[in-house]
Amino acid sequence: MGTLRVIRGRALAAAPNLVGVVAVVFLLTHVLPGDPAAYFAGPSATAASIEETRHRLSLDHNLLEQFALYVRGLAHGDLGQSLISGQPVLADLAQRLPASLELTLGALLLALAVGIPLGMRAALRPDGWVDGLCSAISTIGQATPTFFLGLVLVFVFYYLLDWAPAPLGRLDSMLSPPPERTGFWTIDAALAGDLPLLGAVLGQLVLPVVTLGLFGVGPIARMTRASLIEVLASDYVRTARAAGLPPRQVLWTYAFRNAVVPILNTVGMVFSFLLGANVLVEKVFGWPGVGAYAIDALLASDFAPVQGFVVVMAFFYLVVNLGIDVAAALVDPRVAVDG
């Protein structure tokens, strides 16, 4: 019941945020200079075709009516139509979303695999060399823009050392993609049993995942260190040590479990950032995800895909944070009671 209460409370709290995002995205297209109908009709359009386009896009209604029509379209999964592809925006996003999620989840796994052990080591030996390394990695990761780091990695590992494949998408153009089942090509290649293809897919993933994941290492490592140091100084941990329990049991059962809720919250924040930061990383590595799709649409003044991208990313942000709250309630029942 406590977990259900957390879900209900967080969902109700998130609803105004989603409404606000939808309203801002809608208003942005109405404060831009120029006539949208004239743009969508094309440079050689006549006055009659412009008026027809204005009617087709419902731009001849007042602002409140247009907003109501926009919200009704969103409720039915209608995010508009892309001028670039000529396809519904929802279909374009659905086609490209697995590529973005594969990159983002890979970066998050890297950040967790490096950040949590690094933060734990730093907490166990404060002011040691591991603690200094943790601070250095955190500072460098936070201070270096992701697109710049991506360009440096491409220059070093592709142009100079020739260790990495060309940064031109999810797979070399000479290879065929795996039979699509999930949209995640690493999983699809593994399910197909094609190990050489799986190696090629992973090879293309390495540099963009490292570029995106290094930013997440710092916050996760710092929060792990700070939370674990606080818990290790608590009375129940000292009592467990005094009772003669094995150090590993004290660390994982008594210390880390009670320190995990702040870490989970940080993981949610990092994942939300990575969803937005992959826009620039995808452009650097030619990755065919929703971020590159939104950038291309913005440069072409194709606003429906940009609107759809923002709404979908806002929805994912809310879902991720709801999932983090539920996970925290399952780990620590006190969160459910407070919620």
C-alpha positions in Angstrom: 0.0 0.0 0.0 2.9 2.4 0.8 4.4 1.9 -2.7 1.0 2.5 -4.3 0.6 5.6 -2.3 4.0 6.8 -3.5 3.1 6.1 -7.2 -0.2 7.9 -6.9 1.3 10.9 -5.1 4.2 11.3 -7.5 1.9 10.8 -10.6 -0.4 13.5 -9.3 2.5 15.8 -8.6 4.0 15.2 -12.0 0.8 16.0 -13.9 1.1 19.8 -13.6 4.7 19.6 -14.8 3.6 17.7 -17.9 0.8 20.2 -18.6 3.3 23.0 -18.2 5.7 21.5 -20.7 2.9 21.0 -23.2 1.8 24.6 -22.8 5.3 26.0 -23.2 6.0 23.8 -26.3 2.8 25.0 -27.8 3.4 28.7 -27.1 6.9 28.6 -28.5 5.6 28.0 -32.0 3.4 31.0 -31.7 6.0 33.5 -30.6 8.4 32.8 -33.4 8.5 35.5 -36.1 6.9 35.0 -39.4 3.7 33.3 -40.6 3.8 29.5 -40.0 1.2 28.9 -42.7 3.3 30.7 -45.3 6.4 28.7 -44.3 4.6 25.4 -44.4 2.9 26.2 -47.7 6.3 26.8 -49.3 8.1 29.8 -50.9 6.1 29.6 -54.2 2.7 29.3 -52.5 -0.1 31.6 -53.6 -2.4 33.5 -51.2 -5.1 30.9 -51.7 -2.8 28.0 -50.8 -1.5 29.8 -47.8 -5.1 30.2 -46.5 -5.7 26.6 -47.2 -2.6 25.6 -45.3 -3.7 27.9 -42.4 -7.1 26.1 -42.3 -5.5 22.7 -42.5 -3.2 23.5 -39.6 -6.1 25.0 -37.6 -4.2 28.3 -37.5 -7.4 30.2 -38.3 -8.7 29.4 -34.8 -8.0 31.5 -31.8 -5.2 30.6 -29.5 -7.3 28.7 -26.9 -9.0 26.7 -29.6 -5.6 25.8 -31.2 -4.3 24.7 -27.8 -7.4 22.5 -27.2 -6.9 20.9 -30.6 -3.2 20.4 -29.9 -3.9 18.7 -26.6 -6.6 16.6 -28.2 -4.1 15.5 -30.8 -1.6 14.6 -28.1 -4.2 12.5 -26.3 -4.7 10.5 -29.5 -0.9 10.2 -30.1 -0.8 12.8 -32.9 2.4 14.8 -32.6 2.0 16.3 -36.1 3.8 15.6 -39.3 7.4 16.2 -40.2 8.1 18.3 -43.3 11.5 16.7 -43.7 10.4 13.0 -43.8 6.8 13.5 -44.7 5.9 11.0 -41.9 4.0 11.4 -38.7 6.4 12.6 -35.9 5.3 9.8 -33.6 6.4 7.2 -36.2 9.7 9.0 -36.7 10.4 9.2 -33.0 9.4 5.5 -32.4 11.8 4.5 -35.2 14.7 6.4 -33.7 14.0 6.1 -30.0 15.6 2.6 -29.5 18.9 4.0 -30.8 18.9 6.9 -28.3 17.8 4.6 -25.4 20.5 2.1 -26.3 23.1 4.8 -26.1 21.7 6.4 -23.0 21.3 3.2 -21.1 24.8 2.1 -22.1 26.2 5.4 -20.7 24.2 5.0 -17.5 25.5 1.4 -17.0 29.1 2.7 -17.5 28.5 5.5 -15.0 27.1 3.1 -12.5 29.9 0.5 -13.0 32.6 3.2 -12.5 30.9 5.7 -10.2 29.6 3.4 -7.4 32.8 1.3 -6.8 34.9 4.5 -7.0 32.7 6.3 -4.5 32.7 3.3 -2.2 36.5 3.1 -2.3 36.8 6.8 -1.6 34.4 6.5 1.4 36.3 3.6 2.9 39.6 5.5 2.7 38.8 9.3 2.9 41.7 11.5 1.8 43.5 8.6 0.2 44.6 8.4 -3.4 41.3 6.9 -4.5 39.5 9.8 -2.9 41.7 12.2 -4.9 41.1 10.3 -8.1 37.3 10.4 -7.4 37.5 14.2 -7.0 39.6 14.6 -10.2 37.3 12.4 -12.3 34.3 14.3 -11.0 35.8 17.7 -11.7 36.9 16.8 -15.2 33.7 15.1 -16.1 31.6 18.0 -15.0 33.8 20.7 -16.5 34.3 19.1 -20.0 31.4 19.6 -22.5 30.2 16.3 -23.8 30.6 17.3 -27.5 34.2 18.5 -26.9 35.0 15.2 -25.2 33.5 13.3 -28.0 35.6 15.2 -30.6 38.7 14.5 -28.6 38.0 10.8 -28.3 37.3 10.6 -32.0 40.5 12.4 -32.8 42.7 10.3 -30.6 41.1 6.8 -31.0 40.0 7.0 -34.6 42.2 9.4 -36.4 45.5 9.0 -34.5 45.4 5.4 -33.1 42.9 3.9 -35.5 41.5 1.7 -32.7 37.9 2.7 -33.1 35.6 2.5 -36.1 34.5 5.5 -38.0 32.0 7.6 -36.0 29.2 7.3 -38.6 26.3 5.7 -36.9 25.3 2.5 -35.2 27.0 0.2 -37.7 29.5 0.2 -40.5 27.7 0.9 -43.9 29.2 -2.3 -45.3 27.3 -4.5 -42.7 23.6 -5.3 -42.6 21.7 -4.5 -39.3 20.5 -7.5 -37.3 16.9 -8.7 -37.7 15.0 -6.2 -35.7 13.2 -7.5 -32.6 13.7 -5.0 -29.9 15.3 -2.1 -31.7 18.4 -2.4 -29.5 21.0 -3.7 -32.0 23.2 -5.2 -29.3 20.3 -7.4 -28.1 19.1 -8.1 -31.6 22.5 -9.2 -32.7 22.9 -11.4 -29.6 19.4 -13.0 -30.2 20.4 -13.7 -33.8 23.6 -15.5 -32.5 25.8 -13.3 -34.8 28.9 -12.7 -32.7 30.9 -10.8 -35.4 27.9 -8.5 -35.9 27.5 -8.1 -32.1 31.2 -7.1 -31.9 30.8 -4.6 -34.7 27.7 -3.0 -33.0 29.6 -2.8 -29.6 32.6 -1.3 -31.4 30.4 1.5 -32.7 28.9 2.0 -29.2 32.1 2.4 -27.3 33.1 6.0 -28.0 29.7 7.5 -27.7 28.9 5.6 -24.6 32.2 6.7 -23.0 31.6 10.3 -24.1 28.2 10.4 -22.5 28.8 8.1 -19.5 31.9 10.0 -18.2 29.7 12.9 -17.3 27.5 10.7 -15.1 30.5 9.1 -13.2 31.2 12.3 -11.2 27.7 12.9 -9.6 27.2 9.2 -8.8 30.7 8.8 -7.3 30.4 11.9 -5.2 26.9 11.0 -3.9 28.0 7.4 -3.1 31.0 8.7 -1.2 29.1 11.3 0.8 26.2 9.0 1.6 28.3 6.1 2.6 30.6 8.2 4.8 27.6 9.4 6.7 26.2 5.9 7.1 29.5 4.4 8.1 29.7 6.9 11.0 26.2 5.9 12.3 25.6 4.0 15.6 24.1 0.8 14.0 27.2 0.3 11.7 29.5 0.7 14.7 27.4 -1.8 16.6 27.5 -4.3 13.7 31.3 -3.9 13.7 31.6 -4.3 17.4 29.5 -7.5 17.2 32.2 -9.0 15.0 30.3 -9.2 11.8 32.4 -9.7 8.6 33.5 -6.3 7.0 31.8 -7.3 3.7 28.5 -8.0 5.5 28.7 -4.7 7.4 29.4 -2.8 4.2 26.7 -4.3 2.0 23.9 -5.2 4.5 24.1 -2.4 6.9 25.9 0.5 5.2 25.3 0.4 1.5 21.6 -0.5 1.8 20.9 2.5 4.0 23.0 4.7 1.8 21.3 3.7 -1.5 18.3 6.0 -1.5 20.3 9.2 -2.1 22.3 7.3 -4.7 19.1 6.2 -6.5 17.9 9.9 -6.6 21.2 10.9 -8.1 21.0 8.1 -10.7 17.5 9.4 -11.7 19.0 12.9 -12.2 21.9 11.6 -14.2 19.7 9.5 -16.4 17.4 12.5 -17.1 20.5 14.6 -18.0 21.8 11.9 -20.3 18.5 11.9 -22.2 19.1 15.5 -23.0 22.8 15.4 -23.4 22.7 12.7 -26.1 21.5 15.3 -28.5 25.0 16.7 -29.1 26.7 13.3 -28.7 24.4 11.9 -31.5 25.4 14.7 -33.8 29.2 14.2 -33.1 29.0 10.4 -33.8 26.3 10.5 -36.6 24.0 8.5 -34.3 20.5 8.2 -35.8 18.6 8.9 -32.6 15.8 11.3 -31.6 18.3 13.9 -30.6 19.9 14.2 -34.0 16.4 14.1 -35.5 15.3 17.1 -33.4 18.5 19.0 -34.2 18.0 18.4 -38.0 14.4 19.5 -37.7 15.3 22.6 -35.8 17.9 23.6 -38.4 15.3 23.1 -41.1 12.6 25.1 -39.1 10.5 22.0 -39.0 8.9 22.6 -35.6 6.5 19.6 -35.2 9.4 17.2 -34.6 11.0 19.6 -32.2 7.7 19.8 -30.3 7.3 16.1 -30.3 10.9 15.5 -29.1 10.4 17.9 -26.1 7.1 16.3 -25.1 8.4 12.8 -25.4 11.6 13.7 -23.4 9.5 15.4 -20.7 7.3 12.3 -20.5 10.4 10.0 -20.1 11.8 12.4 -17.5 8.7 12.1 -15.4 8.5 8.3 -15.9 12.2 7.9 -14.9 11.7 9.9 -11.7 8.5 8.0 -10.9 10.5 4.8 -11.3 13.3 6.1 -9.0 10.7 7.0 -6.3 9.1 3.6 -6.5 12.6 1.9 -6.3 13.5 4.0 -3.3 10.2 3.1 -1.6 10.9 -0.6 -2.2 14.5 -0.3 -0.8 13.6 1.9 2.2 9.9 1.6 3.4 10.4 4.9 5.3 10.3 6.7 1.9 6.8 5.2 1.2 5.6 6.4 4.7 7.0 9.9 4.0 5.4 9.9 0.5 
